[in-house]
Amino acid sequence: MSRIVLVLGSSMGGVGRHVRMLAGGLVTRGHRVLVAGPGGTEEAFSFTGTGAGFAEVEIADRPHPAHDLRTALRLRGLARGADVVHAHGLRAGALAALALTGSRGWPRLVVTLHNAVTAGGAIGVVYRLLERIVARRADRVLAISPDVAQRMRGRGARRVDLAVVPAPPLAEPARPAEDVRAEIATRLSGTGWSGAGLSSPGLSSTGHAPQAAQERPILLTVARLAQQKGLETLLDAAAGPYKGDPVFVIAGDGPLREELQARVDAEELPVVLYGWAEPADLLQVATAVIVPSRWEGQPLSVQEALRAGRPIIATRVGGVPAMVGEAALLVPPQDPGALSREIGRLLGEPALAARLAQASERRGRELPDEDAALRAVLAAYGLAS
């Protein structure tokens, strides 16, 4: 039985869910697990509910020398006697590396990088320095996508592998499809567009596109409302026009909500900012899933779309192309014209939509599961699975 410390920074999304999955799986396999992170992460993900311990450690989003020194000292104390420290994210990884400086190679340090560094200016310089710290100190770097892996090799990392970050199994819908469509129609009415024609799903379980002209397709995007997700490009493309007058549903929340809603209202776009929701509820009514991000690693929303057998239109960034295979139409990031053309193509060619749906379902069955992720991290730890 090994003692493993999992470290993460502020997270309300995929990183926190991934760490919770690892904590539970490692505990089930007989390891002693301590999760170290901001108090809000325990409130959001209940790591202790998996049988792991939890220690509150504040890891700020931005570097702060005095605060970071205290955090590194706190992590050093928590890591005493551990066999492995596994940090998630560049900030957490760099602080763990500083905490273990002088530890003579033990405990083993593994760092999973869940995002690419996209910031420029002074912040970009700082993050590049953090990358070098991680590259030089970590025994193993797990990168979320091939481009991040290549970047870390260029920074001098000794061992770099691709991370395995699976979405949890897709739950059964909690609400009937008709109720979900009715709610979308109600919310849409506030934009000046009619909500009529949402009584039937955009895709049947066999992947057939809608036949009746009055049935409005639902194009779903699941994303945090933040700069990385490229939602301004989606709003550019939403203006249309398109066959069937589709409704664009954006499920998520975040700092850009007010700005996006103001634009939807001002331009009377057929867009519903739905807020966070159970993915299965919305996927059951989605004609297709749109991913307009500037960058993604292994997005859980794309994995869920594949498992649901939905066609995907996504930007050709990060780990997305390798994940989707032939199940998606790929476009350059920040190119509303290209995105608009592919949306029009998907809506205008039922045979294409059906082929993509079938490819998506096949690809969804091939995705790695949680057991594969646990085997991968145990190998990175140098422990038997």
PLY file of the C-alpha trace (Angstrom):
ply
format ascii 1.0
element vertex 385
property float x
property float y
property float z
element edge 384
property int vertex1
property int vertex2
end_header
0.00 0.00 0.00
1.44 3.36 -1.08
0.77 6.86 0.19
-0.23 9.23 -2.64
-0.79 12.98 -2.45
-2.95 14.50 -5.22
-2.57 18.28 -5.59
-4.87 20.62 -7.53
-5.61 24.32 -7.75
-8.97 26.04 -8.05
-11.29 23.93 -10.19
-15.01 23.77 -10.70
-14.85 21.56 -13.78
-13.01 18.72 -15.47
-9.79 18.79 -13.42
-11.68 18.42 -10.16
-13.81 15.59 -11.52
-10.68 13.85 -12.81
-8.91 14.11 -9.46
-11.99 12.77 -7.68
-12.09 9.80 -10.03
-8.40 9.09 -9.41
-8.80 9.45 -5.65
-11.67 6.98 -5.55
-9.96 4.47 -7.82
-6.69 4.59 -5.90
-8.46 4.16 -2.57
-10.37 1.19 -3.96
-7.04 -0.37 -4.96
-5.79 -0.11 -1.40
-3.68 3.04 -1.52
-3.76 5.83 1.07
-4.72 9.04 -0.70
-4.58 12.65 0.44
-6.01 15.40 -1.79
-4.49 18.85 -1.26
-6.23 21.88 -2.74
-8.41 24.95 -2.09
-11.31 24.42 0.27
-13.81 25.12 -2.48
-12.70 22.04 -4.38
-13.64 19.77 -1.48
-17.03 21.46 -1.30
-17.55 20.95 -5.04
-16.23 17.41 -5.43
-16.27 15.78 -1.96
-12.93 14.00 -2.24
-13.43 12.68 1.28
-16.54 10.93 0.00
-14.23 8.60 -1.92
-12.37 7.56 1.22
-9.45 9.94 0.60
-8.25 12.54 3.07
-8.32 16.24 2.30
-5.99 19.07 3.30
-6.86 22.65 2.47
-4.08 24.38 0.54
-4.72 27.66 -1.21
-3.24 27.64 -4.72
-3.96 30.96 -6.39
-4.56 31.24 -10.14
-1.77 33.81 -10.51
1.78 33.76 -9.08
2.37 35.64 -5.82
5.84 35.17 -4.27
4.99 35.40 -0.56
1.77 33.38 -0.89
3.47 30.78 -3.08
6.29 30.30 -0.58
3.79 29.55 2.18
1.97 27.15 -0.13
5.19 25.34 -1.07
6.11 24.92 2.60
2.63 23.59 3.34
2.89 21.08 0.48
6.35 20.02 1.66
4.92 19.11 5.04
1.97 17.23 3.50
4.31 15.30 1.17
6.51 14.06 4.03
6.37 10.27 4.01
4.51 10.08 0.68
5.56 7.72 -2.10
4.09 9.84 -4.89
2.97 13.44 -5.29
0.74 13.88 -8.33
-0.01 17.51 -9.15
-2.66 18.63 -11.62
-2.12 21.84 -13.57
0.92 23.99 -14.19
0.60 26.15 -11.05
0.06 23.15 -8.78
2.87 21.29 -10.54
5.38 24.12 -10.15
4.51 24.62 -6.48
4.84 20.88 -5.83
8.21 20.94 -7.61
9.39 23.79 -5.39
8.05 22.00 -2.33
10.07 18.89 -3.13
13.30 20.71 -3.97
16.12 19.03 -2.07
14.08 15.89 -1.39
16.72 13.78 -3.16
14.35 12.24 -5.68
11.67 11.02 -3.26
8.73 11.17 -3.25
8.22 10.66 -6.94
6.68 13.75 -8.62
4.16 13.32 -11.43
2.52 16.37 -13.03
-0.49 16.30 -15.32
-0.82 19.40 -17.50
-4.50 19.86 -18.31
-4.17 23.05 -20.36
-1.85 24.77 -22.79
-0.24 28.10 -21.93
-1.94 30.70 -24.14
-1.18 33.91 -22.21
1.24 36.44 -23.63
3.17 39.37 -22.17
4.52 39.27 -18.63
2.09 36.55 -17.55
3.23 34.39 -20.46
6.87 34.82 -19.42
6.02 33.68 -15.87
4.14 30.63 -17.09
7.00 29.63 -19.38
9.26 29.76 -16.34
6.84 27.52 -14.46
6.93 25.08 -17.38
10.72 24.88 -17.09
10.48 24.24 -13.34
8.04 21.38 -13.93
10.06 19.98 -16.83
13.29 19.87 -14.84
11.90 18.55 -11.55
9.05 16.18 -12.45
9.87 12.50 -12.76
7.00 12.14 -15.23
4.90 14.70 -17.09
1.50 13.62 -18.36
0.29 15.95 -21.12
-3.34 16.38 -22.08
-2.59 16.66 -25.81
0.23 16.06 -28.31
1.05 19.76 -28.64
1.49 20.14 -24.88
3.65 17.01 -24.82
5.90 18.41 -27.55
6.15 21.74 -25.75
7.25 20.09 -22.50
9.84 17.96 -24.29
11.19 21.22 -25.69
11.38 22.56 -22.14
13.61 19.63 -21.18
11.18 17.21 -19.54
12.76 13.78 -19.14
9.67 11.59 -19.45
6.50 12.80 -21.15
3.44 10.67 -21.86
-0.07 11.47 -22.94
-2.52 11.67 -20.06
-5.67 9.56 -20.03
-8.58 11.74 -18.88
-11.85 9.91 -19.50
-15.29 11.33 -18.99
-17.39 9.40 -16.50
-20.01 7.09 -18.01
-22.85 9.09 -19.54
-25.84 8.99 -17.23
-29.39 8.32 -18.32
-31.38 11.53 -18.88
-33.04 12.76 -15.72
-35.78 14.63 -17.60
-38.00 13.62 -20.53
-36.87 14.98 -23.89
-40.14 16.84 -24.41
-39.67 18.72 -21.14
-36.15 19.76 -22.13
-37.33 20.98 -25.53
-40.21 22.87 -23.98
-37.82 24.65 -21.61
-35.50 25.59 -24.47
-38.48 26.95 -26.41
-39.58 29.01 -23.40
-36.13 30.49 -22.89
-35.74 31.18 -26.60
-38.94 33.23 -26.68
-37.14 36.01 -24.83
-34.76 36.56 -27.76
-37.51 37.50 -30.21
-37.38 34.13 -31.99
-40.36 31.79 -31.97
-39.92 28.67 -29.86
-42.27 26.62 -32.03
-41.14 23.43 -33.65
-39.04 22.00 -30.81
-41.35 19.11 -30.10
-39.20 16.48 -31.83
-35.51 15.63 -31.40
-32.97 16.79 -33.93
-31.58 13.27 -34.19
-33.25 9.97 -33.55
-31.41 7.16 -31.78
-30.53 5.79 -35.20
-28.82 9.02 -36.23
-31.36 10.24 -38.80
-31.56 13.98 -39.36
-34.91 15.76 -38.95
-37.22 15.51 -41.96
-39.98 18.01 -41.21
-39.01 21.58 -42.05
-40.79 22.93 -38.99
-38.62 20.92 -36.60
-35.90 23.29 -35.49
-32.49 21.65 -34.98
-30.78 22.13 -31.63
-27.03 22.79 -31.80
-25.46 22.22 -28.38
-22.26 23.66 -26.93
-21.18 22.61 -23.43
-18.53 24.99 -22.11
-17.44 27.31 -19.37
-18.26 30.86 -20.50
-14.64 31.94 -20.72
-12.21 33.28 -23.32
-10.64 29.91 -24.12
-13.93 28.48 -25.36
-14.23 30.76 -28.43
-17.89 31.55 -27.83
-17.70 34.89 -29.64
-16.96 32.88 -32.79
-20.03 30.74 -32.11
-22.20 33.86 -31.79
-20.77 35.18 -35.07
-21.80 31.95 -36.76
-25.19 31.77 -35.02
-26.53 34.68 -37.06
-27.06 32.27 -39.96
-29.25 31.91 -41.92
-29.50 28.11 -41.92
-31.91 25.50 -43.14
-34.40 24.70 -40.38
-33.63 27.82 -38.27
-31.51 26.02 -35.63
-31.42 26.99 -31.98
-27.94 27.33 -30.44
-27.93 26.14 -26.82
-24.85 26.97 -24.72
-24.76 24.97 -21.48
-22.41 26.38 -18.89
-21.60 29.44 -16.85
-18.64 31.70 -16.30
-17.22 35.23 -16.35
-18.42 36.09 -19.87
-22.09 35.35 -19.24
-23.28 38.95 -19.04
-21.25 40.00 -22.06
-22.53 37.10 -24.15
-26.14 37.62 -23.06
-25.94 41.32 -23.93
-24.81 40.44 -27.44
-27.49 37.77 -27.85
-30.14 40.30 -26.84
-28.76 43.16 -28.94
-28.46 41.08 -32.11
-31.56 38.93 -31.43
-29.56 35.77 -31.98
-31.25 32.34 -31.77
-29.08 31.47 -28.78
-30.04 30.21 -25.32
-27.51 30.56 -22.48
-28.83 27.56 -20.60
-26.52 27.44 -17.57
-25.07 24.25 -16.15
-27.17 21.16 -16.78
-26.99 17.39 -16.79
-25.26 16.66 -20.14
-27.45 13.65 -20.89
-30.61 15.78 -20.69
-29.41 18.12 -23.44
-27.58 15.54 -25.55
-30.80 13.57 -26.04
-32.30 16.52 -27.94
-29.16 17.75 -29.71
-28.93 17.59 -33.48
-25.17 18.14 -33.19
-22.55 19.38 -30.75
-20.50 22.48 -31.60
-17.04 23.01 -30.06
-15.68 26.45 -31.06
-12.75 26.54 -28.59
-9.45 28.30 -29.11
-7.80 25.28 -27.45
-8.85 22.02 -25.83
-7.06 19.00 -24.42
-9.34 16.01 -23.93
-12.65 17.79 -23.29
-15.18 15.81 -21.32
-17.99 17.42 -23.32
-16.61 15.95 -26.55
-16.30 12.52 -24.99
-19.90 12.75 -23.80
-21.04 13.76 -27.29
-19.24 10.77 -28.78
-20.76 8.39 -26.26
-24.18 9.83 -27.06
-23.59 9.28 -30.78
-23.97 12.92 -31.78
-22.29 14.54 -34.80
-19.65 17.09 -33.86
-18.33 20.26 -35.45
-15.15 21.28 -33.64
-12.05 23.41 -33.99
-8.86 21.69 -35.05
-6.95 22.35 -31.82
-5.04 20.49 -29.11
-6.18 16.93 -28.51
-9.53 17.23 -30.30
-8.57 15.78 -33.73
-7.07 12.63 -32.21
-10.07 12.21 -29.93
-12.83 12.55 -32.54
-11.26 10.71 -35.48
-13.81 10.63 -38.33
-16.74 11.58 -36.10
-16.42 15.36 -36.55
-16.16 18.15 -39.06
-13.06 20.16 -38.10
-12.55 23.88 -38.67
-9.80 26.39 -37.79
-10.25 28.24 -34.47
-11.63 31.79 -34.51
-12.97 31.40 -38.05
-16.72 32.08 -37.99
-17.00 31.74 -41.77
-15.60 28.19 -41.74
-17.77 27.28 -38.76
-20.86 28.69 -40.44
-20.17 26.76 -43.65
-19.87 23.45 -41.79
-23.02 24.11 -39.78
-24.88 24.79 -43.02
-23.41 21.67 -44.59
-24.42 19.46 -41.66
-27.97 20.83 -41.57
-28.36 20.62 -45.34
-27.06 17.08 -45.83
-29.01 14.49 -43.79
-26.79 11.68 -45.09
-23.70 13.46 -43.76
-25.33 13.95 -40.35
-26.22 10.26 -40.23
-22.66 9.19 -41.17
-21.17 11.42 -38.51
-23.61 10.12 -35.90
-22.65 6.54 -36.68
-18.93 7.38 -36.59
-19.44 9.20 -33.29
-21.14 6.20 -31.71
-18.32 3.91 -32.85
-15.64 6.29 -31.57
-17.47 6.65 -28.27
-17.21 2.89 -27.70
-13.44 3.08 -28.27
-12.70 5.81 -25.73
-10.61 4.84 -22.70
-12.51 4.32 -19.46
-11.71 5.10 -15.85
-9.90 1.79 -15.37
-7.56 2.68 -18.24
-6.86 6.06 -16.61
-6.00 4.41 -13.30
-3.70 1.90 -14.95
-1.94 4.78 -16.72
-1.32 6.80 -13.55
-0.15 3.76 -11.60
2.37 3.09 -14.37
3.50 6.73 -14.11
3.84 6.27 -10.35
5.95 3.14 -10.87
3.36 1.07 -8.99
1.70 -2.18 -10.01
-1.89 -1.83 -11.20
0 1
1 2
2 3
3 4
4 5
5 6
6 7
7 8
8 9
9 10
10 11
11 12
12 13
13 14
14 15
15 16
16 17
17 18
18 19
19 20
20 21
21 22
22 23
23 24
24 25
25 26
26 27
27 28
28 29
29 30
30 31
31 32
32 33
33 34
34 35
35 36
36 37
37 38
38 39
39 40
40 41
41 42
42 43
43 44
44 45
45 46
46 47
47 48
48 49
49 50
50 51
51 52
52 53
53 54
54 55
55 56
56 57
57 58
58 59
59 60
60 61
61 62
62 63
63 64
64 65
65 66
66 67
67 68
68 69
69 70
70 71
71 72
72 73
73 74
74 75
75 76
76 77
77 78
78 79
79 80
80 81
81 82
82 83
83 84
84 85
85 86
86 87
87 88
88 89
89 90
90 91
91 92
92 93
93 94
94 95
95 96
96 97
97 98
98 99
99 100
100 101
101 102
102 103
103 104
104 105
105 106
106 107
107 108
108 109
109 110
110 111
111 112
112 113
113 114
114 115
115 116
116 117
117 118
118 119
119 120
120 121
121 122
122 123
123 124
124 125
125 126
126 127
127 128
128 129
129 130
130 131
131 132
132 133
133 134
134 135
135 136
136 137
137 138
138 139
139 140
140 141
141 142
142 143
143 144
144 145
145 146
146 147
147 148
148 149
149 150
150 151
151 152
152 153
153 154
154 155
155 156
156 157
157 158
158 159
159 160
160 161
161 162
162 163
163 164
164 165
165 166
166 167
167 168
168 169
169 170
170 171
171 172
172 173
173 174
174 175
175 176
176 177
177 178
178 179
179 180
180 181
181 182
182 183
183 184
184 185
185 186
186 187
187 188
188 189
189 190
190 191
191 192
192 193
193 194
194 195
195 196
196 197
197 198
198 199
199 200
200 201
201 202
202 203
203 204
204 205
205 206
206 207
207 208
208 209
209 210
210 211
211 212
212 213
213 214
214 215
215 216
216 217
217 218
218 219
219 220
220 221
221 222
222 223
223 224
224 225
225 226
226 227
227 228
228 229
229 230
230 231
231 232
232 233
233 234
234 235
235 236
236 237
237 238
238 239
239 240
240 241
241 242
242 243
243 244
244 245
245 246
246 247
247 248
248 249
249 250
250 251
251 252
252 253
253 254
254 255
255 256
256 257
257 258
258 259
259 260
260 261
261 262
262 263
263 264
264 265
265 266
266 267
267 268
268 269
269 270
270 271
271 272
272 273
273 274
274 275
275 276
276 277
277 278
278 279
279 280
280 281
281 282
282 283
283 284
284 285
285 286
286 287
287 288
288 289
289 290
290 291
291 292
292 293
293 294
294 295
295 296
296 297
297 298
298 299
299 300
300 301
301 302
302 303
303 304
304 305
305 306
306 307
307 308
308 309
309 310
310 311
311 312
312 313
313 314
314 315
315 316
316 317
317 318
318 319
319 320
320 321
321 322
322 323
323 324
324 325
325 326
326 327
327 328
328 329
329 330
330 331
331 332
332 333
333 334
334 335
335 336
336 337
337 338
338 339
339 340
340 341
341 342
342 343
343 344
344 345
345 346
346 347
347 348
348 349
349 350
350 351
351 352
352 353
353 354
354 355
355 356
356 357
357 358
358 359
359 360
360 361
361 362
362 363
363 364
364 365
365 366
366 367
367 368
368 369
369 370
370 371
371 372
372 373
373 374
374 375
375 376
376 377
377 378
378 379
379 380
380 381
381 382
382 383
383 384
